[in-house]
Amino acid sequence: MPTPLPTLTPEQRAEALAKAGRVRKERSEMLAALKAGRLSLLDVLDRGDDTVRQTRAIHLLQSLPGVGTVTARRHLVDLGISETRRIQGLGARQRARLIELFPPQA
C-alpha cells in the first residue's frame, strides 16, 4: 500500500514551487548553452549537480548541436539506454560511450 503524500503548509508549497521553477530555469539555461556550443557534453556530465543528474538522457542528446529527436533516439538504442533514463542513472560505460560519440570540440 503506497504511503500518502505529506500535507504541506502554504509556505512549504510556495517554497517547493519556487525551487522547482529555479531548477527548470537552470536546466533550460544549461541545455541552451549546450545547444549553442558554449558547453560540451563532457562539461555537462562533469558538473554532477542536481540539475544535471535529474535531466533525462534524451533531452541532453537532443540539446547537442546537430542532433535531433531521431538521432538522439538512435544513439540511446545503440547504447542500450532507456528514453526515460536520467543522467544520474547512466553507468560508467554508457557515459564513456557518450563522450566517445560526442567528444569535446577543440
N, C-alpha and C positions, 0 to 999 in steps of 0.2 A: 504494500500500500504506500503510495507516494506521500511524502511529508508536505503539509500545506506551506505555502509561501508565507514569510513573516509579514506581519502587519507593520507598515511604515507610517511614521508620523508625516505630516505635510512637509516639515523641514527636511526630513530624510529623503522623501520622494523628490523634492526640488533639488537637493544636493546630488542625488543619483542621476537625475535628468541633465543637470549641468555637466557632470562628469562624462556622461555618455556623449553629450554634444562636443566636449573637448576632444575626446578620443576619436570621434568621427572626423572632426576637423583636422587633427594631426594625421590621421590615416590618409585622408584625401590629399593633404599637402605632400606627404611622403610619396604617394603614388604619382602625383603630378610631377614631382621632381624627378622621379624615376623615368617617367614618360618623356620629359624634356631632356634627359641625359645629364642632369646635374648630379644624380646619384647612380651608382652602378648596383647591380644585383648583389654583389659581394658587400657593398656598403650597407645595404638594407639588411641582409642576413646577419651581418656582424653586429648590428645595433642591439638586437636581443631585448628590447624593451617590450612592454605590454602591447603597444600599438602594433609592432611588427609581429609578435607572437600570435596575436589574435586575428591577423589578416589571413584570408583564405589564399591558398597557393594559386588558384586560378586567377584571382584578381591581381596578384603580384605579377604573374606572367603576362596577363593582358596589358599591364601598365608598362611593359618593356617596349622600347621603340621598335616598330615594325612587326609586332606580334599582336595578332587579333584573336578572336574567340576560337576559331577553328585551329589555328596553330597552337594556341595555349592548351586546348583540349588534347590535341595530338601528342604534345610533349608529355602531358600528365599521364596519358595512357601508356606511352612508351616507357615511362619511368615507374609505372605501377602506383601512381598517386591518385587517390580519390579526389573528385572535384570538390568535395566538401572538406577536404583536409586543410587544416590551418598550418601556418608556418611552424608553430611550436610542435606539431605532430610529425614533422618530417624527420626521417632518420639521417644519420651522418652520410651514408652513401647517396641518398636522394639529394641532399644539399650539395655534395661534391659533384654529382652529375649535373645539377642545375648550373653550377658555376662553370663546369666544362662547356655546357651548351651555350651559355651566355657569359663569356669571360669579360672582365673589366676592360674598357677601352683605354688605350694608352694616351 
